[in-house]
Amino acid sequence: MKKLISLFVLFIATAVISTGVFAQKVYSCQYKSDADVKVYVCQYKSDADLVVYETKYKSEASDNSGIWYFCEYKSDADVKIYFCQYKSDADIVIYFSKYKSDAGWKKNEKKHLMYKRH
């Protein structure tokens, strides 16, 4: 019985910790050298690696699902991004959607780029 309880506690702890690993609190850097990830904003959803919905609430930005909360301070962010002028300079191509339900990855092979950095 003790072993079962220990496994359950371990499972819950892992779930709580892993939820924070994929947070989408982002900070937009002014300089490319300060950023963890370089992104390019495209005009068409079909061209994007990731469809992003910008939320006004930090609590909604809880996983790597494309729901981003833009932090005012760099120290509050999980990932620092830089908006590129050219698609060829970017690590990820994103499309901003007006609808939360559209948010998500189109190309999962780039998903690792948005993991929490600290």
N, C-alpha and C positions, 0 to 999 in steps of 0.2 A: 504494500500500500504506500509506503514512504517513497519507493522508487517511482510509482505512478504519479504521486504528487510532485516530486522533483522534476519529472519530465514535463508535466503540465506547466509548472512555473517557468521552466526553461523555454518552453514553446511560447508562452505569453511574453516573456522578456525579449525573445528574438523578434516576435511580431512587432512589439512596440519600438524596438531599436531600428528595425528595417524600415518602418514607416518614415522615420526621419531621414533615412539615407537618400531618398529620392525626392526630397523637397524641391519645390519650384519657386523659391523666393529668389528673384534675380535682381541684379543691379546692373544698370547700363553704364559702362565705362566710357570715358571720353577718349582714352588712348588704347590702341590695340594691344600694346605690351602689358597692360593691366588686366586684360581679360583672360578668363579660362576658356571661353568658347567664342568664336567669331560667327556671327549669324548674318544672313542676307534675307531681306523681306521681299518675297515675290508677289506678283499681282494675281496669280491664279492658284487656287487650292491644289490643282492637279500637279503643279510643279514642286510642291513643298515636300520636305522630309518630315516636317512636324507642323500640324495645325495648332495654333496657339489662341487661347482665349485669355484676355487680360481681365483679371478679377480685381475688385476694389477691396476685397477682404482677405487678409493674410491667412485666415483659418481655412479657406477653400483651396489654398495652394499646398496640398499635403502629399502629393506623389508625382511621379514622372509621367503625368498624363496630358501635359500640354496646357494646364491651367496655371498661368503665371501671375505672381504678385510682384510688382516692381517696388523694391525697397528704396527708401530715401537715402539710406546710408550703406556704404560698401560692407561694413562690418556686420550688418544684419542679413546679408544675402548668403545663400548657399552656393550660388554660381554667379560669376561675374561674366557679363557678355559685352561684346562690342558689335555694333551694327556696321557692317561693311557696305561700301558703295558698289562693289562688284561681286557678282555671284562666285566667280573663280577664287576669290580671297576667303570665302566662307567655309566653315566646318559644317554648318547646318543651314539649310534653306527653310525658312518658315513662312507661314501665311497667317495673318491675323484674322480671326473670324469674329463675327458679332454674336455668335451663338456658342454657348458653353458646350452644347451637345456635339458640336463639330470637332472639339479639341481632341487631339491624339496623334500618335505616330503613324506615318505612312510608310516609313522605312525604318524598321526596327534595328537594323545594323548600326545606326548612329545613336541609338538610345543611350548607350554608355557615356556619351559626351556630356550629358546633362545630370550625371550623378553628383551628389553633394561633394563639394571640394574641401571642406574642413571639418 
